[in-house]
Amino acid sequence: MSVKSVERAVNLLKLFSRQETWLGISLIAQKMDMSKSAAHQMATTLVKAGMLKKDPSTKKYCLGLKLFEFAMIQPDIVDIHQKAAGPARYLSRKTAMTSHLALWDGHDVELVHSSSFPQARPVVFGLLGPKLPAHASALGKAILSSLNPEDLAAFLEQAELTQNTPKTITDLEGLKNELTRVRQRGYALENEELVTGGMGLAAPFFKQNGEVCGAVSLFSIPERLKDPAKVDGLSRQVMETASEISSLYGCAPERMNLADRS
């Protein structure tokens, strides 16, 4: 297979999104600027490889499970499930709320794990993943607050502060001020900025070298996070969980990027 063919196959896979989970050949051909026969041939090859799945009734395609298998053996995903999933599950069980884990890849916040229990009132959150807008989520703000100045500046320079709800922070100075508050208190608060009817608390965790790796959060309905006393208690538990995860990554407390926190 030529480099050009590989590039086109990758671009075909990139056509699928949360908004467009199923695509027909006509639309694929149009988006790829190629003939239907060429699009069909490429899609058929990807189906055989398990990277696409075809619905026999609609003749449309979606992403295949082989891609999920590949994701599950990616080292960072393996690491976070080995080191962080246990503490996140325990946090969820202690609080009867949903916990989430996210990783930072240098550009995006990737939701990689969720834990919930029957007593936790469900929140429609999974529909938002796997990528989350860093400026609008507690997970994202926790991570951004712990980036070194150069990486944060690079992110802010190219960031698109899209509005997800009426409460989303969409101006650069507002986001910078919010990140300062996150550094000072040690956790991020999300008040219906990502999705109406959902609030979150998140704290960052760190790799062995002290660089931020990701964040852990609690997510629930606003009624459970409106009381300042409740937020104070839950935020301590989230930060303790984040600290435990950092320790499991081999990061000593003095190496964590917490210099701006009081």
N, C-alpha and C positions, 0 to 999 in steps of 0.2 A: 504494500500500500504506500502511495507517495505521501510526502509531507503535506501536499495540497489536500489530498483526500482526508488525511487525519484532521487537518484544520477545519475542513468543511463538516466533518462528523461532529467535532467538538462544538462548532457553531450551531449545528442542528440541535444538539442536546441543550444548549443555552437558550433556545427558544422557549422552553417550558418554564413556567413560573407559577407562583401561587394563584395568579389571576387566570392563567391559561394552562391548566393541568392536562387537558386533552386537545390534541391538534390533528386535523385531517391533512391528507396529502396535498390537497389544493392550497391550503393555507401555508403549509410548510414550504412548498415550492415557491409560493409568492414571497414569503419572508426571506427565503434563501436565494431568490432570483435565479432559479434553475427550473428545468423542465419537470413535469410531473413524473415522467418515467425515471429520471435521474433521482428525484426525491424518493420515489418508491423503492428504487434499488438500494439507496443508502439506508432508508428506514428498515427495509427487510434485513439488511446486514446487521444493523444494530439490534433488531429483535432477536436474531440468531445468537448474538453475543450476550443477550440478557440485559442490554442497556436500555432498550425500549420494550414496551408491551403493547400489543395490538388488541383492541376490542373487536371480536369477530362480528358483533351485531352492528356497531356504528362505523367500523373500519377506521376508527381514530386511534391515535397513539398516546401513550403516557410514558413517563420514565420507568425503567425497569428496576427490579430488585437488586440486580448485580451492582448498581451504583451505590445502593445502601450497604451492600456487603463490603464494597471498597472503602466506604466512609468508616465503617466499623473497625477496620484494621489500620486506619490512619493513626500514627503514633500518639498524637495529641488526644484523639478520641479515646484510645485505649487507656492512656494515662489518666484522663479525667474520670473515667468509669472505675478504674482501680483505686484511685486516691480520693476522689471527691464524692462519688455517688453515695457511699455509706453515710458520711456526715450530713449530706443533703437530705437523705431519707429520714435520718434521725431528727433533723430540724423540722421536717414536715410532720412527723409523728408527734413531736413535743408540742407543736403549736396548732395542730389540726388545720394547717393551711398548706397550700401548694408551694413547693420550693422549685426553683429553677437553677440550672447551671449554664453558664455561657462562657465561651472562649473568645479571645481576641486574636485575630490573625494579622494584625497590623493595619487593617482597613475596615473590617466589619466585626460586628458582634454576632456570634453564631450560637443560637440556642441548641444545646446538645443533650440536655437531660432534664426531665421533669419528674417530681415525686409528689404524689397526693394520696390521701387516704379517704375512706368512705365518709368520715365525718367532716372532711373539708368540702365546703360549698364550692362547686365547680365554677370556674371563670372561663369564658371563651377566650383562651390565650393561644392554644396550639395553632389556631388558624393564622396567627401572625408569623410563625416561624418558617424556616429556621433562622433567617437573618432578621435582626432587629435594628431599628434606627437608634444609633448610640445616643443622640441628643434627646430622645423622647422616652427612653426606658431607664429604669433604675439600674439594671444590669450595665447598660451602656455608660451611664453617667459615673457609676462606680469605677469602671475601667478607665474612662477618660481622665478622671480626677487623679489617677495614679501613674499616668504616662509621664515620661521625662519631658521637659519643656520643648525639646526639639521635635519629638514625635507628636506632641499635642499641637504644636504650631502647624506642623505639616497636615494634620487631620483637619484642623479648623480652616486652613487655607482652601481646602477643596470640598469642605462639608456642604451638603445640601440640607438645610434645616427645614425639611418639609413639615407641613402641618397635618398631624394625624387626628387631633381633636381640637376644640377651641382652647384647651389649656396647654397645648404644646408650645414649648419655647422655640421661637423661630428667628430670634435676632442674636447675632454673635455676642454682643456685650452681655445680654441676658444669660446666655449659656456660660460664658466665662465667669460671671458672678455666681451662678449656680454651682459650678465646679469648685469654686473657692469655698463655698459653704459645705460642699461634700467633703473636701479635704479637712476642713476644720472639725467636723463632727465625726468623721470616719465612716459614714454610710450615706448612700443616696436614697432619696425619697422621690417616688413617682406618683403624682396625684392626678390620675386620669389623663395623663399626657399622651399615653400610647393608645389606650382604648377607653372609651367612656364606660364607667362602671367597674374599673379596675384600678387598684393602687398597689404599689410595691415598695419594698425595702431591699437594698442590696449593698454588699460590701465586697471589695476586691480580694483576690488571693494571688500569691506570688510564686514564681519559680525559684529554684535554688540560688540563682544569681541576683535575686531581688527585683527582677523585672515583673511587671504585672502580667499575669497569665490569663485571668478570667475573673468571674464574679459569681457569687451565690446570692439568691434572693428569696424572699417570701412574697407571694402575690395573692391578693384577696379582693373582696368587695370593699368599697369605701367605708361602710359602717364598722368594719373591724379594725380600721386603721385611722379613724378620725380622732380618737381620744389620745392626747399627747402622752399620757401616762402609759397607755398601751403601746404606743409607738416606741417609747423609751425602753420598755422591757423587751419588745421584739427586736429592736435594733441591736441591743446588746447580744441577744442570742445569734443574730445574723453575723455580727462581727466576730463572735467567739467561734462560730462555725467556719468563717473565712480564715481565721487564724489557725484553726486546726488543719484545714486543707493546706494552707501554706506550709505548715510543719511537715505534713505528709509529702509535700513536694521537696522537702529538705531546706526550706528557707527559714533562717533564724530571724526572730523579730527585728533585730537591729539592722538587717539587710533589706527590709521592706521599704518601699518608696513612700514613706510617710512623713517626710521632712516638714511639710507645710501644716501638719496637724498639731493642734494644741492639746 
